[in-house]
């Protein structure tokens, strides 16, 4: 059994929170530059230029890429041959979140659903745990802003609706969202499982990099099909028109009940803020 120190988890989580909120991922920057080269709309080019400038300023000043630093969402893989010593893993993640959001001057947005009273420290974090073989602890962090998360949806399709029903729902969801999630967006699509599991796998798909191609050629082709259909909407960067409404579509598909076809669409903003660490 391998021991991992509680304090190491806290420090790693805090560092992820700060880095993800202040450093635009390289794959996202590359997509912005590619989109600028392909766009013909002056307004679309200008928005993309400003997004790149914003990223440069954030990197230089260590100020957040966006004022909405989101809720802290984690996907945690716990090796069955490792353990956290000196404290509880869940508590370490929350403490690291508090430290990261405080040290990085990140806006704390966690609040009571009804009174709207702010918890004051960005916690409790949303944490999804999975037990896996091995002696490693892998923690993936995602900053989930309200504008994009509010545009996400879960539905239960009839099995007979199949791929065409899935495609129609996903494209319509992006069309209805319009400029609200600060496009160009990244779309996570969860197909299968159950009502709640579809939402989880849709969000987990957003941890993939934009230049990652799905290992299943059929699913990779469907991701490309959705990306092309969404970009054909012409919503464009920040909703001002153009060819670039979405930077990428990431599909995660798992078995479901024979009477069901669960579908989730999780929307992420253009900054695609996420980080991973392995301890």
PAZAPA-4460 file (N, C-alpha, C; in steps of 0.05 Angstrom, whole numbers, plus 32768, in hexadecimal, padded with zeros to 4 digits):
% residues 279
    n_x    n_y    n_z   ca_x   ca_y   ca_z    c_x    c_y    c_z   seq   type   mol
   8011   7FE8   8000   8000   8000   8000   8012   8019   8000     1      X     A
   800D   802B   7FED   801D   8043   7FEB   800E   805A   7FF8     2      X     A
   801D   8069   8009   8012   807F   8018   8016   809A   8009     3      X     A
   8001   80AA   8008   8002   80C5   7FFC   7FFB   80D8   8012     4      X     A
   800C   80EC   8016   8007   80FF   802B   7FF0   8112   8025     5      X     A
   7FE0   8117   803A   7FC9   8129   8038   7FD2   8144   802E     6      X     A
   7FE8   814E   8038   7FF2   8169   8031   7FFA   816A   8014     7      X     A
   8004   8154   8008   800B   8154   7FEC   7FF2   8156   7FDA     8      X     A
   7FDC   814A   7FE3   7FC3   814C   7FD4   7FB9   8169   7FD5     9      X     A
   7FBA   8175   7FEC   7FB1   8191   7FEF   7FC0   81A3   7FDD    10      X     A
   7FDB   81A1   7FDD   7FEC   81B3   7FCD   7FE7   81AE   7FAF    11      X     A
   7FE4   8195   7FA7   7FE0   818F   7F8B   7FC6   8199   7F81    12      X     A
   7FB1   8197   7F91   7F96   81A1   7F89   7F96   81BF   7F87    13      X     A
   7FA3   81CC   7F9A   7FA4   81EA   7F9A   7FB2   81F4   7F81    14      X     A
   7FC9   81E6   7F7A   7FD8   81EF   7F63   7FC8   81EB   7F49    15      X     A
   7FB8   81D5   7F47   7FA7   81D0   7F30   7F93   81E6   7F2D    16      X     A
   7F86   81ED   7F43   7F71   8202   7F41   7F7C   821C   7F36    17      X     A
   7F94   8224   7F3F   7FA0   823D   7F36   7FA9   823B   7F19    18      X     A
   7FB6   8225   7F12   7FC0   8223   7EF7   7FAA   8222   7EE2    19      X     A
   7F95   8212   7EE8   7F7F   820F   7ED5   7F71   8229   7ED0    20      X     A
   7F6F   823A   7EE4   7F60   8253   7EE2   7F71   826A   7ED7    21      X     A
   7F8B   8266   7ED4   7F9C   827C   7ECB   7FAD   8275   7EB2    22      X     A
   7FAE   825C   7EAA   7FBD   8255   7E92   7FAC   8246   7E7E    23      X     A
   7FA8   8252   7E67   7F99   8246   7E52   7FA7   822D   7E48    24      X     A
   7F9A   8216   7E46   7FA8   81FE   7E3D   7FB3   8201   7E20    25      X     A
   7FC9   81F4   7E1B   7FD6   81F7   7E01   7FC4   81EE   7DEA    26      X     A
   7FB5   81D8   7DEE   7FA4   81CF   7DD9   7F8E   81E2   7DD2    27      X     A
   7F84   81F1   7DE6   7F70   8206   7DE2   7F7C   821D   7DD2    28      X     A
   7F93   8226   7DDB   7FA1   823C   7DCD   7FA5   8234   7DAF    29      X     A
   7FAD   821C   7DAA   7FB1   8213   7D8E   7F97   8214   7D7E    30      X     A
   7F81   820D   7D8B   7F67   820E   7D7D   7F5F   822A   7D77    31      X     A
   7F64   823D   7D8A   7F5E   8259   7D85   7F6E   8263   7D6D    32      X     A
   7F87   825D   7D6C   7F98   8266   7D56   7F8F   825A   7D3B    33      X     A
   7F88   8240   7D3C   7F7E   8233   7D24   7F64   8240   7D1B    34      X     A
   7F52   8246   7D2E   7F39   8252   7D27   7F3C   826E   7D1C    35      X     A
   7F4F   827D   7D27   7F55   8298   7D1C   7F5D   8297   7CFF    36      X     A
   7F6D   8283   7CF8   7F77   8280   7CDD   7F61   8278   7CCA    37      X     A
   7F4C   826A   7CD4   7F37   8260   7CC3   7F1F   8272   7CC1    38      X     A
   7F1B   8284   7CD6   7F04   8295   7CD6   7F06   82AA   7CC1    39      X     A
   7EEE   82B1   7CB5   7EED   82C7   7CA2   7EDE   82DF   7CAD    40      X     A
   7ED0   82DB   7CC3   7EC1   82F0   7CD0   7ED4   8302   7CE0    41      X     A
   7ED5   831C   7CDB   7EE6   832E   7CEB   7EE0   832E   7D09    42      X     A
   7EC6   832C   7D10   7EBF   832C   7D2C   7EC9   8312   7D3A    43      X     A
   7EC6   82FC   7D2B   7ED0   82E2   7D36   7EEE   82E3   7D3B    44      X     A
   7EFC   82ED   7D27   7F19   82EF   7D2A   7F21   8301   7D42    45      X     A
   7F13   8317   7D45   7F19   832A   7D5B   7F13   831D   7D76    46      X     A
   7EFD   830F   7D79   7EF8   8301   7D92   7F0D   82ED   7D99    47      X     A
   7F15   82DD   7D85   7F2A   82CA   7D8A   7F45   82D7   7D91    48      X     A
   7F4A   82ED   7D84   7F63   82FD   7D8B   7F62   8306   7DA8    49      X     A
   7F4A   8310   7DB0   7F47   8319   7DCC   7F4A   8302   7DE0    50      X     A
   7F40   82EB   7DD9   7F42   82D4   7DEA   7F5F   82CC   7DEE    51      X     A
   7F6F   82CD   7DD9   7F8B   82C7   7DDB   7F9A   82DD   7DEB    52      X     A
   7F92   82F6   7DE7   7F9E   830B   7DF7   7F97   8308   7E14    53      X     A
   7F7E   8301   7E1A   7F76   82FC   7E35   7F87   82E6   7E42    54      X     A
   7F8C   82D1   7E33   7F9B   82BB   7E3D   7FB8   82C3   7E43    55      X     A
   7FC3   82D4   7E32   7FDE   82DE   7E36   7FE0   82EF   7E50    56      X     A
   7FCC   8300   7E53   7FCB   8312   7E6B   7FC7   8301   7E84    57      X     A
   7FB7   82ED   7E83   7FB2   82DC   7E9A   7FCC   82CD   7EA2    58      X     A
   7FDA   82C4   7E8E   7FF4   82B6   7E94   8008   82C9   7EA0    59      X     A
   8008   82E2   7E96   801C   82F6   7E9F   8015   8300   7EBB    60      X     A
   7FFC   8305   7EC1   7FF4   8311   7EDA   7FEC   82FD   7EEF    61      X     A
   7FE7   82E4   7EE7   7FDD   82CF   7EF9   7FC1   82D4   7F03    62      X     A
   7FB3   82E5   7EF4   7F97   82EA   7EFA   7F86   82D6   7EEA    63      X     A
   7F6D   82D0   7EF3   7F5D   82BB   7EE6   7F56   82C2   7EC9    64      X     A
   7F54   82AD   7EB9   7F4C   82B0   7E9D   7F30   82BC   7E9C    65      X     A
   7F1F   82B6   7EAF   7F03   82C0   7EB0   7EFC   82C6   7ECD    66      X     A
   7EEB   82D9   7ED1   7EE2   82E0   7EEC   7ED2   82C9   7EF9    67      X     A
   7EC5   82B9   7EE9   7EB7   82A1   7EF3   7ECA   828A   7EF5    68      X     A
   7ED5   8285   7F0C   7EE8   826F   7F10   7EDA   8255   7F16    69      X     A
   7EC0   8255   7F14   7EB0   823D   7F14   7EAE   822E   7F2F    70      X     A
   7E9F   8218   7F2E   7E9F   8205   7F44   7EB6   81F2   7F3E    71      X     A
   7EC3   81E8   7F53   7ED9   81D5   7F50   7ECE   81B9   7F4D    72      X     A
   7ED4   81AD   7F36   7ECA   8191   7F31   7EE3   817F   7F2E    73      X     A
   7EE2   8168   7F3B   7EF9   8156   7F3A   7EF0   813A   7F32    74      X     A
   7F01   812D   7F21   7EFE   8111   7F1B   7F17   8104   7F27    75      X     A
   7F13   80F2   7F3A   7F29   80E7   7F49   7F2B   80C9   7F46    76      X     A
   7F42   80BF   7F3D   7F47   80A2   7F3A   7F59   809A   7F51    77      X     A
   7F4F   8089   7F63   7F5E   8080   7F7A   7F68   8063   7F76    78      X     A
   7F82   8060   7F75   7F8D   8045   7F72   7F87   8034   7F8B    79      X     A
   7F80   801B   7F87   7F79   800B   7F9E   7F91   8002   7FAF    80      X     A
   7FA9   800A   7FA6   7FC1   8004   7FB6   7FCD   801E   7FC1    81      X     A
   7FBD   8033   7FC4   7FC8   804C   7FD0   7FB3   8057   7FE4    82      X     A
   7FBD   8067   7FF6   7FAB   8074   8009   7FB6   808F   8011    83      X     A
   7FA5   80A1   8019   7FAD   80BB   8022   7FB0   80B9   8041    84      X     A
   7FC7   80C2   804A   7FCC   80C1   8067   7FCE   80DE   8072    85      X     A
   7FC6   80E1   808B   7FC6   80FC   8097   7FAC   810B   8094    86      X     A
   7F98   80FE   8088   7F7E   810B   8084   7F6E   80FC   806F    87      X     A
   7F56   8106   806B   7F43   80FA   8059   7F46   8105   803D    88      X     A
   7F45   80F4   8028   7F49   80FD   800C   7F35   8113   8005    89      X     A
   7F1B   810F   800B   7F07   8122   8005   7F0C   813D   8012    90      X     A
   7F15   813C   802B   7F1B   8155   8039   7F34   8163   802D    91      X     A
   7F47   8152   8024   7F5F   815E   8018   7F58   816D   7FFE    92      X     A
   7F46   8162   7FEE   7F3E   816F   7FD6   7F30   8189   7FDC    93      X     A
   7F1E   8189   7FF0   7F11   81A2   7FF7   7F25   81B7   8002    94      X     A
   7F38   81AE   8013   7F4B   81C0   801E   7F5D   81CC   8008    95      X     A
   7F64   81BB   7FF4   7F74   81C4   7FDE   7F64   81D8   7FCD    96      X     A
   7F4B   81D4   7FCA   7F3A   81E6   7FBB   7F39   8201   7FCA    97      X     A
   7F34   8200   7FE4   7F34   8219   7FF3   7F4E   8229   7FF0    98      X     A
   7F64   821A   7FF2   7F7E   8227   7FF0   7F83   8233   7FD4    99      X     A
   7F7D   8223   7FC0   7F81   822C   7FA4   7F70   8244   7F9E   100      X     A
   7F57   8244   7FA5   7F46   825B   7F9F   7F4D   8273   7FAF   101      X     A
   7F58   8270   7FC7   7F61   8287   7FD7   7F7B   8291   7FCD   102      X     A
   7F8F   8280   7FC9   7FAA   8288   7FC1   7FAA   8293   7FA5   103      X     A
   7F98   8289   7F93   7F98   8292   7F78   7F84   82A9   7F73   104      X     A
   7F78   82B3   7F88   7F64   82C9   7F86   7F4F   82C2   7F72   105      X     A
   7F45   82A9   7F74   7F30   829F   7F62   7F15   82A4   7F6F   106      X     A
   7F02   82AC   7F5E   7EE7   82B1   7F69   7EDA   8298   7F74   107      X     A
   7ECF   829B   7F8C   7EC2   8284   7F9A   7EA4   8286   7F94   108      X     A
   7E9A   8272   7F86   7E7F   8273   7F7C   7E6C   825F   7F88   109      X     A
   7E75   824E   7F9B   7E64   823A   7FA7   7E50   8247   7FBA   110      X     A
   7E36   8242   7FB7   7E22   824E   7FC8   7E0B   823B   7FCE   111      X     A
   7DFB   8242   7FE2   7DE3   8233   7FE8   7DCF   8236   7FD1   112      X     A
   7DC3   8220   7FC8   7DB1   8222   7FB1   7D99   8234   7FB5   113      X     A
   7D8F   8237   7FCE   7D77   8246   7FD2   7D7D   8262   7FDE   114      X     A
   7D8D   8263   7FF3   7D92   827D   7FFF   7DA7   828D   7FEF   115      X     A
   7DB6   827F   7FDF   7DCC   828A   7FCE   7DE3   8294   7FE0   116      X     A
   7DE4   828D   7FF9   7DFA   8294   800B   7E13   8286   8002   117      X     A
   7E28   8295   7FFE   7E42   828A   7FF4   7E4F   827B   800A   118      X     A
   7E5A   8263   8004   7E69   8253   8018   7E83   8261   8020   119      X     A
   7E8C   8273   800F   7EA3   8284   8017   7EBE   827A   800F   120      X     A
   7EC1   8261   8006   7EDB   8256   8001   7EDD   8245   7FE8   121      X     A
   7EC7   8244   7FD8   7EC7   8234   7FC0   7EC2   8216   7FC4   122      X     A
   7EBC   820F   7FDC   7EB5   81F3   7FE2   7E98   81F1   7FEC   123      X     A
   7E8D   81D9   7FED   7E9A   81BF   7FE6   7E9D   81BB   7FC8   124      X     A
   7EB3   81AD   7FC2   7EB9   81A7   7FA6   7EA6   8190   7F9D   125      X     A
   7EA3   818D   7F83   7E94   8176   7F78   7EA9   8161   7F71   126      X     A
   7EA7   814A   7F7D   7EBC   8135   7F7A   7EB0   811B   7F71   127      X     A
   7EBB   8110   7F5C   7EB3   80F5   7F52   7ECA   80E2   7F56   128      X     A
   7EC6   80CD   7F67   7EDB   80BA   7F6D   7ED8   80A0   7F5D   129      X     A
   7EEE   8095   7F54   7EEF   807A   7F48   7F06   806B   7F53   130      X     A
   7F02   8052   7F5A   7F17   8040   7F63   7F23   8032   7F4A   131      X     A
   7F3E   8033   7F48   7F4B   8027   7F32   7F63   8016   7F3C   132      X     A
   7F6D   8004   7F2B   7F84   7FF4   7F34   7F9D   8006   7F36   133      X     A
   7FB0   7FFD   7F47   7FCA   800C   7F49   7FCD   801B   7F63   134      X     A
   7FE4   802A   7F64   7FEA   8038   7F7D   7FED   8056   7F78   135      X     A
   7FDF   8060   7F64   7FE0   807D   7F5D   7FC5   808A   7F64   136      X     A
   7FC7   80A4   7F69   7FAF   80B5   7F6D   7FAF   80CA   7F57   137      X     A
   7F9B   80C9   7F46   7F99   80DC   7F30   7F81   80EF   7F35   138      X     A
   7F86   8109   7F35   7F71   811D   7F3A   7F70   812F   7F22   139      X     A
   7F58   8131   7F16   7F53   8144   7F00   7F40   8159   7F09   140      X     A
   7F48   8172   7F05   7F38   8189   7F0E   7F2C   8198   7EF6   141      X     A
   7F14   81A1   7EF9   7F06   81B0   7EE4   7EF8   81C8   7EF1   142      X     A
   7EFC   81E0   7EE7   7EED   81F8   7EF0   7ED4   81FA   7EDF   143      X     A
   7EBD   81F8   7EEB   7EA4   81F8   7EDC   7E94   8211   7EE2   144      X     A
   7E96   8224   7ECF   7E88   823E   7ED2   7E6A   823B   7ECE   145      X     A
   7E5B   824E   7ED9   7E3E   824D   7ED9   7E33   8251   7EBD   146      X     A
   7E3F   8263   7EAD   7E33   8268   7E92   7E32   8250   7E81   147      X     A
   7E48   823F   7E81   7E48   8227   7E71   7E38   8211   7E7E   148      X     A
   7E3B   820E   7E98   7E2D   81F8   7EA6   7E0E   81FB   7EA4   149      X     A
   7E05   8214   7EA4   7DE8   8219   7EA2   7DDD   8211   7E87   150      X     A
   7DED   820E   7E73   7DE4   8207   7E58   7DE4   81E8   7E54   151      X     A
   7DED   81D9   7E68   7DEF   81BC   7E66   7DD4   81AF   7E6B   152      X     A
   7DD0   8198   7E5F   7DB6   818A   7E62   7DB9   816C   7E63   153      X     A
   7DA6   815E   7E71   7DA4   8141   7E70   7D88   813A   7E67   154      X     A
   7D86   8126   7E55   7D6C   811D   7E4C   7D6C   80FF   7E49   155      X     A
   7D54   80F4   7E48   7D51   80D7   7E44   7D43   80D3   7E29   156      X     A
   7D52   80CC   7E15   7D46   80C7   7DFA   7D3A   80AB   7DF9   157      X     A
   7D29   80A7   7DE6   7D1F   808D   7DE0   7D34   807E   7DCF   158      X     A
   7D3A   8065   7DD5   7D4E   8056   7DC6   7D4B   8059   7DA7   159      X     A
   7D32   805A   7D9E   7D2E   805C   7D81   7D38   8076   7D75   160      X     A
   7D3C   808A   7D85   7D46   80A4   7D7A   7D63   80A1   7D71   161      X     A
   7D72   808F   7D7D   7D8D   8089   7D74   7D9F   80A1   7D70   162      X     A
   7DB3   809D   7D5D   7DC7   80B2   7D59   7DBB   80CC   7D4F   163      X     A
   7DA7   80CA   7D3D   7D9B   80E3   7D32   7D8D   80F3   7D48   164      X     A
   7D81   80E5   7D5B   7D75   80F3   7D72   7D8A   8100   7D84   165      X     A
   7DA0   80F2   7D88   7DB6   80FC   7D98   7DC1   8115   7D8A   166      X     A
   7DC7   8114   7D71   7DD2   812A   7D62   7DC0   8142   7D63   167      X     A
   7DA6   813E   7D5F   7D93   8154   7D5F   7D93   8162   7D7A   168      X     A
   7D92   8152   7D8F   7D91   815E   7DAA   7DAB   816E   7DB0   169      X     A
   7DC2   8163   7DAA   7DDB   8171   7DB0   7DDD   818B   7DA0   170      X     A
   7DD7   818A   7D86   7DDA   81A2   7D76   7DC5   81B7   7D7F   171      X     A
   7DAC   81AF   7D84   7D98   81C1   7D8D   7D9F   81CE   7DA8   172      X     A
   7DAC   81BE   7DB9   7DB4   81C9   7DD4   7DC8   81E0   7DD0   173      X     A
   7DDB   81DC   7DBE   7DEF   81F1   7DB9   7DE2   8209   7DAC   174      X     A
   7DD0   8204   7D9A   7DC2   821A   7D8D   7DB2   822A   7DA1   175      X     A
   7DA4   821D   7DB2   7D93   822B   7DC7   7DA5   823A   7DDB   176      X     A
   7DBC   822F   7DE0   7DCF   823C   7DF3   7DD9   8256   7DE8   177      X     A
   7DDD   8257   7DCD   7DE6   826F   7DC0   7E00   827A   7DCC   178      X     A
   7E01   8294   7DD3   7E1A   82A0   7DDD   7E1E   829C   7DFB   179      X     A
   7E0A   8291   7E09   7E0B   8290   7E26   7E23   8281   7E32   180      X     A
   7E2D   826B   7E26   7E44   825E   7E33   7E5F   8268   7E2A   181      X     A
   7E5F   8280   7E1E   7E79   828C   7E14   7E87   827B   7E00   182      X     A
   7E7A   8276   7DE9   7E87   8267   7DD4   7EA0   8275   7DC9   183      X     A
   7EB2   8266   7DBD   7EB0   824A   7DB5   7EB2   8237   7DCD   184      X     A
   7EA0   8224   7DCD   7E9E   8212   7DE4   7EAB   81F7   7DDE   185      X     A
   7EAC   81E6   7DF3   7EB3   81CA   7DF1   7E9B   81BB   7DFB   186      X     A
   7E92   81A7   7DEC   7E7A   8198   7DF3   7E80   817B   7DFB   187      X     A
   7E78   8174   7E14   7E7B   8159   7E1D   7E60   814B   7E19   188      X     A
   7E60   8134   7E0C   7E47   8125   7E07   7E49   810A   7E15   189      X     A
   7E37   8105   7E27   7E36   80EB   7E34   7E1E   80DB   7E2A   190      X     A
   7E23   80C3   7E1F   7E0E   80B2   7E14   7E0E   8098   7E23   191      X     A
   7DF8   8091   7E2F   7DF5   8077   7E3C   7DF6   8079   7E5B   192      X     A
   7DF9   8062   7E67   7DF9   8061   7E84   7DDC   8065   7E8F   193      X     A
   7DD9   8077   7EA2   7DC0   807E   7EAE   7DBD   809C   7EAD   194      X     A
   7DA7   80A7   7EB8   7DA3   80C4   7EB8   7DBB   80D3   7EC3   195      X     A
   7DC4   80CB   7EDB   7DD9   80DA   7EE8   7DF5   80D3   7EDC   196      X     A
   7DF8   80BA   7ED3   7E12   80B2   7EC8   7E18   80BF   7EAD   197      X     A
   7E03   80C3   7E9D   7E08   80D1   7E84   7E13   80ED   7E88   198      X     A
   7E0A   80FB   7E9D   7E14   8116   7EA3   7E31   8114   7EAC   199      X     A
   7E37   8100   7EBC   7E53   80FD   7EC6   7E66   80F8   7EB0   200      X     A
   7E5F   80E6   7E9E   7E72   80DF   7E89   7E74   80F5   7E74   201      X     A
   7E5F   8105   7E71   7E60   811C   7E5F   7E75   8130   7E69   202      X     A
   7E74   8135   7E83   7E87   8148   7E8F   7EA3   813C   7E8F   203      X     A
   7EA6   8123   7E95   7EC0   8116   7E95   7ECE   8118   7E7A   204      X     A
   7EBE   8117   7E64   7EC9   811A   7E49   7ED6   8134   7E44   205      X     A
   7ECF   8149   7E53   7EDB   8163   7E50   7EF8   8164   7E59   206      X     A
   7F01   814F   7E67   7F1D   814E   7E70   7F30   8146   7E59   207      X     A
   7F25   813C   7E43   7F35   8135   7E2C   7F40   814F   7E1F   208      X     A
   7F57   814E   7E14   7F62   8165   7E06   7F54   8168   7DEB   209      X     A
   7F55   8180   7DE0   7F47   8186   7DC7   7F53   8177   7DAF   210      X     A
   7F6D   8171   7DB1   7F7A   8163   7D9B   7F7A   8145   7D9E   211      X     A
   7F6B   813B   7DB2   7F68   811F   7DB7   7F53   8113   7DA4   212      X     A
   7F5A   80FD   7D96   7F47   80F0   7D85   7F3D   80D7   7D93   213      X     A
   7F23   80D3   7D93   7F17   80BC   7DA1   7F22   80A2   7D95   214      X     A
   7F2A   808F   7DA6   7F36   8076   7D9C   7F23   8065   7D8B   215      X     A
   7F09   8068   7D8E   7EF6   805A   7D7E   7EF0   806B   7D65   216      X     A
   7EF7   8061   7D4D   7EF4   8071   7D35   7ED7   807A   7D30   217      X     A
   7EC3   8069   7D37   7EA7   8070   7D33   7E9F   8088   7D45   218      X     A
   7EA8   8087   7D5E   7EA1   809D   7D70   7EB0   80B6   7D68   219      X     A
   7EC9   80B3   7D5F   7ED9   80CA   7D56   7ECB   80D8   7D3E   220      X     A
   7EBF   80C7   7D2D   7EB1   80D2   7D16   7E98   80E1   7D1F   221      X     A
   7E8A   80D7   7D33   7E72   80E4   7D3E   7E79   80FF   7D4C   222      X     A
   7E90   80FF   7D59   7E99   8119   7D65   7E9E   812E   7D50   223      X     A
   7EAA   8125   7D3A   7EAF   8138   7D23   7E95   8141   7D17   224      X     A
   7E82   812E   7D14   7E68   8135   7D09   7E5A   814A   7D19   225      X     A
   7E5A   8146   7D34   7E4D   815A   7D46   7E5C   8175   7D45   226      X     A
   7E76   8174   7D44   7E86   818D   7D43   7E7F   819D   7D2A   227      X     A
   7E7D   818F   7D14   7E77   819D   7CFA   7E5B   81A8   7CFA   228      X     A
   7E48   8198   7D05   7E2C   81A1   7D06   7E29   81BA   7D18   229      X     A
   7E37   81BA   7D2F   7E35   81D0   7D42   7E42   81E9   7D36   230      X     A
   7E59   81E6   7D29   7E66   81FD   7D1E   7E57   8209   7D06   231      X     A
   7E46   81F8   7CF9   7E36   8201   7CE3   7E1F   8214   7CED   232      X     A
   7E1A   8214   7D07   7E05   8226   7D12   7E0D   8243   7D0F   233      X     A
   7E27   8249   7D0D   7E2F   8265   7D09   7E2E   8277   7D21   234      X     A
   7E2B   826C   7D39   7E2A   827C   7D51   7E44   828B   7D55   235      X     A
   7E5A   827E   7D52   7E74   828A   7D52   7E7E   8293   7D6E   236      X     A
   7E97   829C   7D6F   7EA3   82A5   7D88   7E92   82BB   7D96   237      X     A
   7E8B   82B5   7DAF   7E7B   82C7   7DC0   7E60   82CE   7DB3   238      X     A
   7E57   82BD   7DA0   7E3D   82C1   7D94   7E3C   82D6   7D7F   239      X     A
   7E52   82E0   7D76   7E53   82F6   7D62   7E55   82EC   7D45   240      X     A
   7E52   82D2   7D41   7E52   82C7   7D26   7E6E   82BC   7D1F   241      X     A
   7E6E   82A8   7D0E   7E87   829D   7D05   7E87   827F   7D03   242      X     A
   7E9D   8274   7CFB   7E9F   8257   7CF6   7EA5   8247   7D0F   243      X     A
   7EAD   8255   7D25   7EB7   8247   7D3D   7EA4   824A   7D54   244      X     A
   7E91   8238   7D55   7E7E   8238   7D6C   7E87   8224   7D81   245      X     A
   7E94   820E   7D78   7E9E   81FA   7D8B   7EBB   81F3   7D84   246      X     A
   7ECB   81EF   7D98   7EE7   81E7   7D94   7EEA   81C9   7D92   247      X     A
   7ED8   81BA   7D9E   7ED9   819D   7D9D   7EC1   8191   7DAA   248      X     A
   7EBB   8178   7DA2   7EA5   8168   7DAE   7EB1   814E   7DB8   249      X     A
   7EAC   8147   7DD1   7EB8   812F   7DDD   7EA1   811D   7DE6   250      X     A
   7E9F   8106   7DD9   7E8A   80F2   7DDF   7E95   80DC   7DF2   251      X     A
   7E85   80D6   7E06   7E8B   80BE   7E17   7E72   80AD   7E16   252      X     A
   7E75   8094   7E0F   7E5E   8082   7E0C   7E62   8069   7E1C   253      X     A
   7E4D   8062   7E2B   7E4D   804A   7E3C   7E33   803B   7E39   254      X     A
   7E32   8021   7E40   7E19   8012   7E3D   7E03   801D   7E4F   255      X     A
   7DEA   801A   7E45   7DD3   8023   7E54   7DBD   800D   7E55   256      X     A
   7DA8   8013   7E63   7D91   8000   7E64   7D84   7FFE   7E48   257      X     A
   7D7B   7FE6   7E42   7D70   7FE1   7E27   7D57   7FF2   7E21   258      X     A
   7D4A   7FFD   7E36   7D33   800E   7E31   7D39   802B   7E31   259      X     A
   7D53   8033   7E35   7D5A   804F   7E38   7D6F   8058   7E25   260      X     A
   7D71   8072   7E21   7D87   807F   7E13   7D8D   8099   7E20   261      X     A
   7D9C   8098   7E37   7DA3   80B0   7E45   7DB7   80C1   7E35   262      X     A
   7DB3   80DB   7E36   7DC5   80ED   7E27   7DCA   8106   7E38   263      X     A
   7DE3   810E   7E3A   7DEA   8127   7E49   7DFC   8138   7E37   264      X     A
   7DF7   8152   7E38   7E08   8165   7E2A   7E14   8178   7E3F   265      X     A
   7E2E   8176   7E43   7E3B   8188   7E56   7E4B   819D   7E47   266      X     A
   7E45   81B6   7E4B   7E52   81CC   7E3D   7E68   81D8   7E4D   267      X     A
   7E7F   81DC   7E40   7E96   81EA   7E4D   7E9E   8202   7E3C   268      X     A
   7EA5   8218   7E4A   7EAD   8230   7E3C   7EC7   822E   7E2E   269      X     A
   7ECE   8242   7E1F   7EE6   8241   7E0D   7F00   823D   7E1C   270      X     A
   7F01   8244   7E36   7F1B   8242   7E45   7F21   8225   7E4B   271      X     A
   7F0D   8213   7E4C   7F11   81F7   7E50   7F25   81F2   7E67   272      X     A
   7F1E   81FD   7E7F   7F31   81FD   7E95   7F32   81E2   7EA4   273      X     A
   7F48   81D4   7EA2   7F4B   81BB   7EB0   7F68   81B4   7EB4   274      X     A
   7F6E   81A5   7EC8   7F89   819C   7ECE   7F88   8180   7EDA   275      X     A
   7F9E   8171   7ED8   7FA0   8157   7EE4   7FBA   8154   7EF3   276      X     A
   7FBA   8144   7F08   7FD2   813D   7F16   7FD1   8120   7F1F   277      X     A
   7FE9   8113   7F1F   7FEB   80F8   7F29   7FFE   80F7   7F40   278      X     A
   7FF6   80EC   7F56   8007   80EA   7F6E   800D   80CD   7F74   279      X     A
***
